[in-house]
Amino acid sequence: MAGYAGVCQVSRSSSEPIPAGHQVDETLAKMGVPRVGASLRIRREWKQLVSGQWRDKARPMVLEEGCLVVEVPSQMDAALLRYGTATLTEQVNAGLGSRVVTSVKITIPRT
């Protein structure tokens, strides 16, 4: 079909939904923001991506250049979870289907 500047027009007669996730990630990458889609997905799907204490104690904040920043409620939680960062990295990457997370930084909220 015809389109503008290389963008194809899609017929509205199809009843099947059009998956947009991959196209969004590609577009963001072309704009120089390659990991925004992954960061958003990690935040949305956190409870499905990770298990155990990470699911209950940590909250994903941002993904910056492969470093996943997570926030935990206390120093004690940070100390307990610090030794499981390799497992967290594996779980998130497996859930996303690509090696997006290369390291984990644990933070505690300021009081």
Contacts in CASP RR format, 6 or more apart in sequence:
PFRMAT RR
TARGET T0000
AUTHOR 0000-0000-0000
METHOD contacts of the structure
MODEL  1
MAGYAGVCQVSRSSSEPIPAGHQVDETLAKMGVPRVGASLRIRREWKQLV
SGQWRDKARPMVLEEGCLVVEVPSQMDAALLRYGTATLTEQVNAGLGSRV
VTSVKITIPRT
1 8 0 8 1.000
1 9 0 8 1.000
1 10 0 8 1.000
1 11 0 8 1.000
2 9 0 8 1.000
3 9 0 8 1.000
10 18 0 8 1.000
21 37 0 8 1.000
24 37 0 8 1.000
25 34 0 8 1.000
25 37 0 8 1.000
25 38 0 8 1.000
28 34 0 8 1.000
28 36 0 8 1.000
28 37 0 8 1.000
35 63 0 8 1.000
35 64 0 8 1.000
35 65 0 8 1.000
35 66 0 8 1.000
35 100 0 8 1.000
38 63 0 8 1.000
38 96 0 8 1.000
38 98 0 8 1.000
38 100 0 8 1.000
39 60 0 8 1.000
39 62 0 8 1.000
39 63 0 8 1.000
41 96 0 8 1.000
42 49 0 8 1.000
42 60 0 8 1.000
42 63 0 8 1.000
42 68 0 8 1.000
42 92 0 8 1.000
42 96 0 8 1.000
42 101 0 8 1.000
43 60 0 8 1.000
45 95 0 8 1.000
46 55 0 8 1.000
46 59 0 8 1.000
46 60 0 8 1.000
47 55 0 8 1.000
48 95 0 8 1.000
49 91 0 8 1.000
49 92 0 8 1.000
49 95 0 8 1.000
49 96 0 8 1.000
50 58 0 8 1.000
50 88 0 8 1.000
50 91 0 8 1.000
50 92 0 8 1.000
51 91 0 8 1.000
53 77 0 8 1.000
53 80 0 8 1.000
53 81 0 8 1.000
54 70 0 8 1.000
54 81 0 8 1.000
54 84 0 8 1.000
54 87 0 8 1.000
54 88 0 8 1.000
54 91 0 8 1.000
57 72 0 8 1.000
57 73 0 8 1.000
57 77 0 8 1.000
57 80 0 8 1.000
57 81 0 8 1.000
58 70 0 8 1.000
58 71 0 8 1.000
58 72 0 8 1.000
58 77 0 8 1.000
58 81 0 8 1.000
58 88 0 8 1.000
58 106 0 8 1.000
59 70 0 8 1.000
59 71 0 8 1.000
59 72 0 8 1.000
60 68 0 8 1.000
60 69 0 8 1.000
60 70 0 8 1.000
61 69 0 8 1.000
61 70 0 8 1.000
61 71 0 8 1.000
61 107 0 8 1.000
62 68 0 8 1.000
62 69 0 8 1.000
63 69 0 8 1.000
63 100 0 8 1.000
63 101 0 8 1.000
66 100 0 8 1.000
66 101 0 8 1.000
66 102 0 8 1.000
66 103 0 8 1.000
67 101 0 8 1.000
67 102 0 8 1.000
67 103 0 8 1.000
67 104 0 8 1.000
67 105 0 8 1.000
68 88 0 8 1.000
68 89 0 8 1.000
68 92 0 8 1.000
68 101 0 8 1.000
68 103 0 8 1.000
68 104 0 8 1.000
68 105 0 8 1.000
69 104 0 8 1.000
69 105 0 8 1.000
69 107 0 8 1.000
70 88 0 8 1.000
70 104 0 8 1.000
70 105 0 8 1.000
70 106 0 8 1.000
70 107 0 8 1.000
71 106 0 8 1.000
71 107 0 8 1.000
71 108 0 8 1.000
71 109 0 8 1.000
72 78 0 8 1.000
72 81 0 8 1.000
72 106 0 8 1.000
72 107 0 8 1.000
72 108 0 8 1.000
73 108 0 8 1.000
73 109 0 8 1.000
74 108 0 8 1.000
75 108 0 8 1.000
78 106 0 8 1.000
78 107 0 8 1.000
78 108 0 8 1.000
81 88 0 8 1.000
81 106 0 8 1.000
82 106 0 8 1.000
85 103 0 8 1.000
85 104 0 8 1.000
85 106 0 8 1.000
88 101 0 8 1.000
88 104 0 8 1.000
89 101 0 8 1.000
89 102 0 8 1.000
89 103 0 8 1.000
89 104 0 8 1.000
92 100 0 8 1.000
92 101 0 8 1.000
93 99 0 8 1.000
93 100 0 8 1.000
93 101 0 8 1.000
END
